[in-house]
Amino acid sequence: MEVQVIRDRVETIKAKREALIRLLEQPDLGTLRIDVNQALEEIDDLLEEFDRTFPNE
């Protein structure tokens, strides 16, 4: 897979991460908050690993 295709997909993931951040602002999230936090942690780990593997050129 071409690196640019991967970069485009990572940008999509970053955009979806913002949706999770907005979801955390909802006061009635209940126990779903735990899952949203876990998803954010995993996305952040993925983004860090991507940046280490494919540093900005």
PDB file of N, H, CA, C and O in Angstrom:
ATOM      1  N   MET A   1       0.856  -1.175   0.000  1.00  0.00           N
ATOM      2  CA  MET A   1       0.000   0.000   0.000  1.00  0.00           C
ATOM      3  C   MET A   1       0.903   1.240   0.000  1.00  0.00           C
ATOM      4  O   MET A   1       1.894   1.304   0.728  1.00  0.00           O
ATOM      5  N   GLU A   2       0.553   2.184  -0.800  1.00  0.00           N
ATOM      6  H   GLU A   2      -0.252   2.133  -1.392  1.00  0.00           H
ATOM      7  CA  GLU A   2       1.322   3.401  -0.915  1.00  0.00           C
ATOM      8  C   GLU A   2       1.224   4.226   0.372  1.00  0.00           C
ATOM      9  O   GLU A   2       0.170   4.281   1.006  1.00  0.00           O
ATOM     10  N   VAL A   3       2.328   4.860   0.746  1.00  0.00           N
ATOM     11  H   VAL A   3       3.184   4.815   0.231  1.00  0.00           H
ATOM     12  CA  VAL A   3       2.376   5.630   1.989  1.00  0.00           C
ATOM     13  C   VAL A   3       1.343   6.750   1.990  1.00  0.00           C
ATOM     14  O   VAL A   3       0.759   7.034   3.036  1.00  0.00           O
ATOM     15  N   GLN A   4       1.102   7.387   0.863  1.00  0.00           N
ATOM     16  H   GLN A   4       1.576   7.155   0.014  1.00  0.00           H
ATOM     17  CA  GLN A   4       0.126   8.477   0.822  1.00  0.00           C
ATOM     18  C   GLN A   4      -1.278   7.968   1.132  1.00  0.00           C
ATOM     19  O   GLN A   4      -2.060   8.663   1.781  1.00  0.00           O
ATOM     20  N   VAL A   5      -1.598   6.769   0.675  1.00  0.00           N
ATOM     21  H   VAL A   5      -0.963   6.205   0.148  1.00  0.00           H
ATOM     22  CA  VAL A   5      -2.906   6.176   0.974  1.00  0.00           C
ATOM     23  C   VAL A   5      -3.035   5.968   2.478  1.00  0.00           C
ATOM     24  O   VAL A   5      -4.084   6.237   3.063  1.00  0.00           O
ATOM     25  N   ILE A   6      -1.971   5.493   3.088  1.00  0.00           N
ATOM     26  H   ILE A   6      -1.119   5.274   2.613  1.00  0.00           H
ATOM     27  CA  ILE A   6      -1.973   5.285   4.542  1.00  0.00           C
ATOM     28  C   ILE A   6      -2.114   6.628   5.247  1.00  0.00           C
ATOM     29  O   ILE A   6      -2.874   6.741   6.208  1.00  0.00           O
ATOM     30  N   ARG A   7      -1.394   7.642   4.786  1.00  0.00           N
ATOM     31  H   ARG A   7      -0.776   7.550   4.006  1.00  0.00           H
ATOM     32  CA  ARG A   7      -1.495   8.978   5.393  1.00  0.00           C
ATOM     33  C   ARG A   7      -2.933   9.513   5.299  1.00  0.00           C
ATOM     34  O   ARG A   7      -3.437  10.118   6.246  1.00  0.00           O
ATOM     35  N   ASP A   8      -3.579   9.288   4.168  1.00  0.00           N
ATOM     36  H   ASP A   8      -3.171   8.797   3.399  1.00  0.00           H
ATOM     37  CA  ASP A   8      -4.972   9.737   4.006  1.00  0.00           C
ATOM     38  C   ASP A   8      -5.884   9.032   5.005  1.00  0.00           C
ATOM     39  O   ASP A   8      -6.773   9.654   5.586  1.00  0.00           O
ATOM     40  N   ARG A   9      -5.667   7.759   5.199  1.00  0.00           N
ATOM     41  H   ARG A   9      -4.945   7.253   4.727  1.00  0.00           H
ATOM     42  CA  ARG A   9      -6.484   7.009   6.154  1.00  0.00           C
ATOM     43  C   ARG A   9      -6.225   7.456   7.584  1.00  0.00           C
ATOM     44  O   ARG A   9      -7.142   7.490   8.405  1.00  0.00           O
ATOM     45  N   VAL A  10      -4.990   7.794   7.880  1.00  0.00           N
ATOM     46  H   VAL A  10      -4.245   7.767   7.214  1.00  0.00           H
ATOM     47  CA  VAL A  10      -4.658   8.301   9.213  1.00  0.00           C
ATOM     48  C   VAL A  10      -5.365   9.636   9.448  1.00  0.00           C
ATOM     49  O   VAL A  10      -5.842   9.896  10.553  1.00  0.00           O
ATOM     50  N   GLU A  11      -5.434  10.472   8.435  1.00  0.00           N
ATOM     51  H   GLU A  11      -5.047  10.261   7.537  1.00  0.00           H
ATOM     52  CA  GLU A  11      -6.157  11.744   8.565  1.00  0.00           C
ATOM     53  C   GLU A  11      -7.634  11.500   8.854  1.00  0.00           C
ATOM     54  O   GLU A  11      -8.245  12.240   9.625  1.00  0.00           O
ATOM     55  N   THR A  12      -8.205  10.481   8.251  1.00  0.00           N
ATOM     56  H   THR A  12      -7.709   9.880   7.625  1.00  0.00           H
ATOM     57  CA  THR A  12      -9.597  10.121   8.526  1.00  0.00           C
ATOM     58  C   THR A  12      -9.757   9.698   9.979  1.00  0.00           C
ATOM     59  O   THR A  12     -10.729  10.065  10.639  1.00  0.00           O
ATOM     60  N   ILE A  13      -8.796   8.925  10.472  1.00  0.00           N
ATOM     61  H   ILE A  13      -8.006   8.627   9.936  1.00  0.00           H
ATOM     62  CA  ILE A  13      -8.835   8.486  11.874  1.00  0.00           C
ATOM     63  C   ILE A  13      -8.737   9.696  12.801  1.00  0.00           C
ATOM     64  O   ILE A  13      -9.436   9.763  13.812  1.00  0.00           O
ATOM     65  N   LYS A  14      -7.871  10.651  12.458  1.00  0.00           N
ATOM     66  H   LYS A  14      -7.304  10.596  11.636  1.00  0.00           H
ATOM     67  CA  LYS A  14      -7.741  11.862  13.279  1.00  0.00           C
ATOM     68  C   LYS A  14      -9.059  12.620  13.349  1.00  0.00           C
ATOM     69  O   LYS A  14      -9.433  13.126  14.407  1.00  0.00           O
ATOM     70  N   ALA A  15      -9.756  12.698  12.232  1.00  0.00           N
ATOM     71  H   ALA A  15      -9.452  12.286  11.373  1.00  0.00           H
ATOM     72  CA  ALA A  15     -11.045  13.394  12.200  1.00  0.00           C
ATOM     73  C   ALA A  15     -12.069  12.670  13.073  1.00  0.00           C
ATOM     74  O   ALA A  15     -12.856  13.310  13.771  1.00  0.00           O
ATOM     75  N   LYS A  16     -12.059  11.366  13.035  1.00  0.00           N
ATOM     76  H   LYS A  16     -11.419  10.846  12.469  1.00  0.00           H
ATOM     77  CA  LYS A  16     -12.992  10.589  13.858  1.00  0.00           C
ATOM     78  C   LYS A  16     -12.634  10.680  15.336  1.00  0.00           C
ATOM     79  O   LYS A  16     -13.504  10.576  16.201  1.00  0.00           O
ATOM     80  N   ARG A  17     -11.362  10.873  15.618  1.00  0.00           N
ATOM     81  H   ARG A  17     -10.655  10.957  14.915  1.00  0.00           H
ATOM     82  CA  ARG A  17     -10.934  11.045  17.012  1.00  0.00           C
ATOM     83  C   ARG A  17     -11.618  12.272  17.613  1.00  0.00           C
ATOM     84  O   ARG A  17     -12.036  12.256  18.771  1.00  0.00           O
ATOM     85  N   GLU A  18     -11.726  13.324  16.821  1.00  0.00           N
ATOM     86  H   GLU A  18     -11.386  13.337  15.880  1.00  0.00           H
ATOM     87  CA  GLU A  18     -12.381  14.545  17.294  1.00  0.00           C
ATOM     88  C   GLU A  18     -13.845  14.285  17.659  1.00  0.00           C
ATOM     89  O   GLU A  18     -14.370  14.882  18.598  1.00  0.00           O
ATOM     90  N   ALA A  19     -14.491  13.405  16.923  1.00  0.00           N
ATOM     91  H   ALA A  19     -14.064  12.919  16.160  1.00  0.00           H
ATOM     92  CA  ALA A  19     -15.881  13.051  17.238  1.00  0.00           C
ATOM     93  C   ALA A  19     -15.949  12.367  18.605  1.00  0.00           C
ATOM     94  O   ALA A  19     -16.897  12.590  19.358  1.00  0.00           O
ATOM     95  N   LEU A  20     -14.969  11.549  18.930  1.00  0.00           N
ATOM     96  H   LEU A  20     -14.199  11.368  18.319  1.00  0.00           H
ATOM     97  CA  LEU A  20     -14.932  10.897  20.241  1.00  0.00           C
ATOM     98  C   LEU A  20     -14.713  11.917  21.351  1.00  0.00           C
ATOM     99  O   LEU A  20     -15.295  11.801  22.430  1.00  0.00           O
ATOM    100  N   ILE A  21     -13.879  12.912  21.090  1.00  0.00           N
ATOM    101  H   ILE A  21     -13.406  13.007  20.213  1.00  0.00           H
ATOM    102  CA  ILE A  21     -13.650  13.971  22.077  1.00  0.00           C
ATOM    103  C   ILE A  21     -14.959  14.696  22.366  1.00  0.00           C
ATOM    104  O   ILE A  21     -15.289  14.953  23.524  1.00  0.00           O
ATOM    105  N   ARG A  22     -15.703  15.025  21.310  1.00  0.00           N
ATOM    106  H   ARG A  22     -15.434  14.816  20.370  1.00  0.00           H
ATOM    107  CA  ARG A  22     -16.997  15.697  21.496  1.00  0.00           C
ATOM    108  C   ARG A  22     -17.971  14.805  22.252  1.00  0.00           C
ATOM    109  O   ARG A  22     -18.764  15.290  23.060  1.00  0.00           O
ATOM    110  N   LEU A  23     -17.914  13.503  21.992  1.00  0.00           N
ATOM    111  H   LEU A  23     -17.270  13.109  21.336  1.00  0.00           H
ATOM    112  CA  LEU A  23     -18.792  12.563  22.687  1.00  0.00           C
ATOM    113  C   LEU A  23     -18.513  12.563  24.187  1.00  0.00           C
ATOM    114  O   LEU A  23     -19.437  12.450  24.993  1.00  0.00           O
ATOM    115  N   LEU A  24     -17.252  12.690  24.559  1.00  0.00           N
ATOM    116  H   LEU A  24     -16.502  12.783  23.905  1.00  0.00           H
ATOM    117  CA  LEU A  24     -16.882  12.716  25.985  1.00  0.00           C
ATOM    118  C   LEU A  24     -17.484  13.917  26.707  1.00  0.00           C
ATOM    119  O   LEU A  24     -17.642  13.891  27.927  1.00  0.00           O
ATOM    120  N   GLU A  25     -17.816  14.956  25.971  1.00  0.00           N
ATOM    121  H   GLU A  25     -17.687  14.977  24.980  1.00  0.00           H
ATOM    122  CA  GLU A  25     -18.387  16.153  26.581  1.00  0.00           C
ATOM    123  C   GLU A  25     -19.855  15.973  26.960  1.00  0.00           C
ATOM    124  O   GLU A  25     -20.437  16.822  27.636  1.00  0.00           O
ATOM    125  N   GLN A  26     -20.448  14.865  26.520  1.00  0.00           N
ATOM    126  H   GLN A  26     -19.976  14.176  25.971  1.00  0.00           H
ATOM    127  CA  GLN A  26     -21.854  14.606  26.831  1.00  0.00           C
ATOM    128  C   GLN A  26     -21.990  14.175  28.289  1.00  0.00           C
ATOM    129  O   GLN A  26     -21.316  13.238  28.716  1.00  0.00           O
ATOM    130  N   PRO A  27     -22.845  14.837  29.056  1.00  0.00           N
ATOM    131  CA  PRO A  27     -22.956  14.529  30.481  1.00  0.00           C
ATOM    132  C   PRO A  27     -23.649  13.194  30.771  1.00  0.00           C
ATOM    133  O   PRO A  27     -23.463  12.626  31.848  1.00  0.00           O
ATOM    134  N   ASP A  28     -24.439  12.691  29.834  1.00  0.00           N
ATOM    135  H   ASP A  28     -24.591  13.152  28.959  1.00  0.00           H
ATOM    136  CA  ASP A  28     -25.209  11.474  30.087  1.00  0.00           C
ATOM    137  C   ASP A  28     -24.594  10.232  29.441  1.00  0.00           C
ATOM    138  O   ASP A  28     -25.317   9.314  29.054  1.00  0.00           O
ATOM    139  N   LEU A  29     -23.289  10.198  29.325  1.00  0.00           N
ATOM    140  H   LEU A  29     -22.702  10.944  29.640  1.00  0.00           H
ATOM    141  CA  LEU A  29     -22.592   9.110  28.647  1.00  0.00           C
ATOM    142  C   LEU A  29     -22.585   7.828  29.471  1.00  0.00           C
ATOM    143  O   LEU A  29     -22.570   6.730  28.914  1.00  0.00           O
ATOM    144  N   GLY A  30     -22.596   7.961  30.780  1.00  0.00           N
ATOM    145  H   GLY A  30     -22.608   8.853  31.232  1.00  0.00           H
ATOM    146  CA  GLY A  30     -22.627   6.779  31.646  1.00  0.00           C
ATOM    147  C   GLY A  30     -21.387   5.916  31.495  1.00  0.00           C
ATOM    148  O   GLY A  30     -20.272   6.418  31.355  1.00  0.00           O
ATOM    149  N   THR A  31     -21.607   4.594  31.527  1.00  0.00           N
ATOM    150  H   THR A  31     -22.513   4.186  31.640  1.00  0.00           H
ATOM    151  CA  THR A  31     -20.477   3.657  31.472  1.00  0.00           C
ATOM    152  C   THR A  31     -19.835   3.602  30.089  1.00  0.00           C
ATOM    153  O   THR A  31     -18.738   3.066  29.936  1.00  0.00           O
ATOM    154  N   LEU A  32     -20.509   4.151  29.088  1.00  0.00           N
ATOM    155  H   LEU A  32     -21.400   4.586  29.212  1.00  0.00           H
ATOM    156  CA  LEU A  32     -19.919   4.209  27.748  1.00  0.00           C
ATOM    157  C   LEU A  32     -18.665   5.079  27.744  1.00  0.00           C
ATOM    158  O   LEU A  32     -17.815   4.946  26.863  1.00  0.00           O
ATOM    159  N   ARG A  33     -18.553   5.958  28.719  1.00  0.00           N
ATOM    160  H   ARG A  33     -19.243   6.066  29.434  1.00  0.00           H
ATOM    161  CA  ARG A  33     -17.379   6.826  28.843  1.00  0.00           C
ATOM    162  C   ARG A  33     -16.085   5.997  28.900  1.00  0.00           C
ATOM    163  O   ARG A  33     -15.062   6.396  28.344  1.00  0.00           O
ATOM    164  N   ILE A  34     -16.142   4.858  29.568  1.00  0.00           N
ATOM    165  H   ILE A  34     -16.973   4.533  30.019  1.00  0.00           H
ATOM    166  CA  ILE A  34     -14.963   3.984  29.677  1.00  0.00           C
ATOM    167  C   ILE A  34     -14.537   3.505  28.288  1.00  0.00           C
ATOM    168  O   ILE A  34     -13.350   3.518  27.962  1.00  0.00           O
ATOM    169  N   ASP A  35     -15.501   3.086  27.479  1.00  0.00           N
ATOM    170  H   ASP A  35     -16.465   3.076  27.745  1.00  0.00           H
ATOM    171  CA  ASP A  35     -15.190   2.603  26.129  1.00  0.00           C
ATOM    172  C   ASP A  35     -14.663   3.724  25.237  1.00  0.00           C
ATOM    173  O   ASP A  35     -13.755   3.507  24.435  1.00  0.00           O
ATOM    174  N   VAL A  36     -15.225   4.904  25.376  1.00  0.00           N
ATOM    175  H   VAL A  36     -15.963   5.080  26.027  1.00  0.00           H
ATOM    176  CA  VAL A  36     -14.776   6.044  24.571  1.00  0.00           C
ATOM    177  C   VAL A  36     -13.338   6.407  24.959  1.00  0.00           C
ATOM    178  O   VAL A  36     -12.503   6.674  24.094  1.00  0.00           O
ATOM    179  N   ASN A  37     -13.063   6.414  26.251  1.00  0.00           N
ATOM    180  H   ASN A  37     -13.742   6.197  26.953  1.00  0.00           H
ATOM    181  CA  ASN A  37     -11.691   6.689  26.703  1.00  0.00           C
ATOM    182  C   ASN A  37     -10.712   5.651  26.166  1.00  0.00           C
ATOM    183  O   ASN A  37      -9.612   5.995  25.734  1.00  0.00           O
ATOM    184  N   GLN A  38     -11.109   4.384  26.193  1.00  0.00           N
ATOM    185  H   GLN A  38     -12.003   4.104  26.545  1.00  0.00           H
ATOM    186  CA  GLN A  38     -10.250   3.312  25.682  1.00  0.00           C
ATOM    187  C   GLN A  38      -9.996   3.491  24.186  1.00  0.00           C
ATOM    188  O   GLN A  38      -8.873   3.316  23.714  1.00  0.00           O
ATOM    189  N   ALA A  39     -11.034   3.837  23.456  1.00  0.00           N
ATOM    190  H   ALA A  39     -11.947   3.979  23.840  1.00  0.00           H
ATOM    191  CA  ALA A  39     -10.882   4.058  22.018  1.00  0.00           C
ATOM    192  C   ALA A  39      -9.914   5.209  21.745  1.00  0.00           C
ATOM    193  O   ALA A  39      -9.081   5.126  20.842  1.00  0.00           O
ATOM    194  N   LEU A  40     -10.029   6.279  22.528  1.00  0.00           N
ATOM    195  H   LEU A  40     -10.706   6.346  23.261  1.00  0.00           H
ATOM    196  CA  LEU A  40      -9.120   7.418  22.362  1.00  0.00           C
ATOM    197  C   LEU A  40      -7.675   7.018  22.647  1.00  0.00           C
ATOM    198  O   LEU A  40      -6.762   7.419  21.925  1.00  0.00           O
ATOM    199  N   GLU A  41      -7.472   6.235  23.690  1.00  0.00           N
ATOM    200  H   GLU A  41      -8.214   5.909  24.277  1.00  0.00           H
ATOM    201  CA  GLU A  41      -6.114   5.780  24.012  1.00  0.00           C
ATOM    202  C   GLU A  41      -5.539   4.947  22.875  1.00  0.00           C
ATOM    203  O   GLU A  41      -4.375   5.108  22.508  1.00  0.00           O
ATOM    204  N   GLU A  42      -6.350   4.060  22.321  1.00  0.00           N
ATOM    205  H   GLU A  42      -7.296   3.929  22.619  1.00  0.00           H
ATOM    206  CA  GLU A  42      -5.867   3.209  21.241  1.00  0.00           C
ATOM    207  C   GLU A  42      -5.586   4.015  19.975  1.00  0.00           C
ATOM    208  O   GLU A  42      -4.610   3.749  19.273  1.00  0.00           O
ATOM    209  N   ILE A  43      -6.427   4.986  19.684  1.00  0.00           N
ATOM    210  H   ILE A  43      -7.220   5.202  20.254  1.00  0.00           H
ATOM    211  CA  ILE A  43      -6.181   5.849  18.522  1.00  0.00           C
ATOM    212  C   ILE A  43      -4.896   6.638  18.731  1.00  0.00           C
ATOM    213  O   ILE A  43      -4.084   6.752  17.812  1.00  0.00           O
ATOM    214  N   ASP A  44      -4.703   7.183  19.929  1.00  0.00           N
ATOM    215  H   ASP A  44      -5.363   7.090  20.675  1.00  0.00           H
ATOM    216  CA  ASP A  44      -3.483   7.941  20.207  1.00  0.00           C
ATOM    217  C   ASP A  44      -2.245   7.066  20.057  1.00  0.00           C
ATOM    218  O   ASP A  44      -1.234   7.507  19.510  1.00  0.00           O
ATOM    219  N   ASP A  45      -2.320   5.830  20.539  1.00  0.00           N
ATOM    220  H   ASP A  45      -3.141   5.471  20.984  1.00  0.00           H
ATOM    221  CA  ASP A  45      -1.198   4.892  20.379  1.00  0.00           C
ATOM    222  C   ASP A  45      -0.919   4.630  18.902  1.00  0.00           C
ATOM    223  O   ASP A  45       0.233   4.615  18.470  1.00  0.00           O
ATOM    224  N   LEU A  46      -1.982   4.425  18.136  1.00  0.00           N
ATOM    225  H   LEU A  46      -2.918   4.437  18.487  1.00  0.00           H
ATOM    226  CA  LEU A  46      -1.838   4.182  16.706  1.00  0.00           C
ATOM    227  C   LEU A  46      -1.192   5.371  16.012  1.00  0.00           C
ATOM    228  O   LEU A  46      -0.298   5.197  15.183  1.00  0.00           O
ATOM    229  N   LEU A  47      -1.637   6.573  16.345  1.00  0.00           N
ATOM    230  H   LEU A  47      -2.363   6.714  17.018  1.00  0.00           H
ATOM    231  CA  LEU A  47      -1.080   7.773  15.719  1.00  0.00           C
ATOM    232  C   LEU A  47       0.392   7.962  16.083  1.00  0.00           C
ATOM    233  O   LEU A  47       1.198   8.346  15.235  1.00  0.00           O
ATOM    234  N   GLU A  48       0.740   7.697  17.333  1.00  0.00           N
ATOM    235  H   GLU A  48       0.085   7.385  18.022  1.00  0.00           H
ATOM    236  CA  GLU A  48       2.145   7.802  17.740  1.00  0.00           C
ATOM    237  C   GLU A  48       3.010   6.790  16.991  1.00  0.00           C
ATOM    238  O   GLU A  48       4.101   7.117  16.525  1.00  0.00           O
ATOM    239  N   GLU A  49       2.514   5.567  16.881  1.00  0.00           N
ATOM    240  H   GLU A  49       1.627   5.301  17.260  1.00  0.00           H
ATOM    241  CA  GLU A  49       3.273   4.538  16.177  1.00  0.00           C
ATOM    242  C   GLU A  49       3.429   4.897  14.697  1.00  0.00           C
ATOM    243  O   GLU A  49       4.490   4.686  14.110  1.00  0.00           O
ATOM    244  N   PHE A  50       2.379   5.435  14.105  1.00  0.00           N
ATOM    245  H   PHE A  50       1.517   5.607  14.581  1.00  0.00           H
ATOM    246  CA  PHE A  50       2.460   5.858  12.707  1.00  0.00           C
ATOM    247  C   PHE A  50       3.519   6.935  12.534  1.00  0.00           C
ATOM    248  O   PHE A  50       4.325   6.882  11.605  1.00  0.00           O
ATOM    249  N   ASP A  51       3.512   7.921  13.442  1.00  0.00           N
ATOM    250  H   ASP A  51       2.858   7.964  14.197  1.00  0.00           H
ATOM    251  CA  ASP A  51       4.495   9.009  13.347  1.00  0.00           C
ATOM    252  C   ASP A  51       5.921   8.506  13.520  1.00  0.00           C
ATOM    253  O   ASP A  51       6.845   9.028  12.897  1.00  0.00           O
ATOM    254  N   ARG A  52       6.104   7.501  14.360  1.00  0.00           N
ATOM    255  H   ARG A  52       5.353   7.077  14.866  1.00  0.00           H
ATOM    256  CA  ARG A  52       7.446   6.934  14.526  1.00  0.00           C
ATOM    257  C   ARG A  52       7.872   6.150  13.281  1.00  0.00           C
ATOM    258  O   ARG A  52       9.035   6.185  12.878  1.00  0.00           O
ATOM    259  N   THR A  53       6.911   5.445  12.681  1.00  0.00           N
ATOM    260  H   THR A  53       5.966   5.417  13.008  1.00  0.00           H
ATOM    261  CA  THR A  53       7.219   4.607  11.521  1.00  0.00           C
ATOM    262  C   THR A  53       7.403   5.436  10.257  1.00  0.00           C
ATOM    263  O   THR A  53       8.290   5.168   9.447  1.00  0.00           O
ATOM    264  N   PHE A  54       6.551   6.450  10.099  1.00  0.00           N
ATOM    265  H   PHE A  54       5.830   6.668  10.757  1.00  0.00           H
ATOM    266  CA  PHE A  54       6.598   7.306   8.910  1.00  0.00           C
ATOM    267  C   PHE A  54       6.729   8.757   9.344  1.00  0.00           C
ATOM    268  O   PHE A  54       5.757   9.511   9.290  1.00  0.00           O
ATOM    269  N   PRO A  55       7.923   9.155   9.775  1.00  0.00           N
ATOM    270  CA  PRO A  55       8.085  10.551  10.198  1.00  0.00           C
ATOM    271  C   PRO A  55       7.787  11.512   9.044  1.00  0.00           C
ATOM    272  O   PRO A  55       7.957  11.181   7.871  1.00  0.00           O
ATOM    273  N   ASN A  56       7.340  12.700   9.416  1.00  0.00           N
ATOM    274  H   ASN A  56       7.202  12.969  10.369  1.00  0.00           H
ATOM    275  CA  ASN A  56       7.048  13.706   8.378  1.00  0.00           C
ATOM    276  C   ASN A  56       8.301  13.981   7.569  1.00  0.00           C
ATOM    277  O   ASN A  56       9.400  14.127   8.104  1.00  0.00           O
ATOM    278  N   GLU A  57       8.100  14.046   6.287  1.00  0.00           N
ATOM    279  H   GLU A  57       7.207  13.927   5.853  1.00  0.00           H
ATOM    280  CA  GLU A  57       9.253  14.258   5.398  1.00  0.00           C
ATOM    281  C   GLU A  57       9.430  15.707   5.079  1.00  0.00           C
ATOM    282  O   GLU A  57      10.349  16.069   4.345  1.00  0.00           O
TER     283      GLU A  57
END
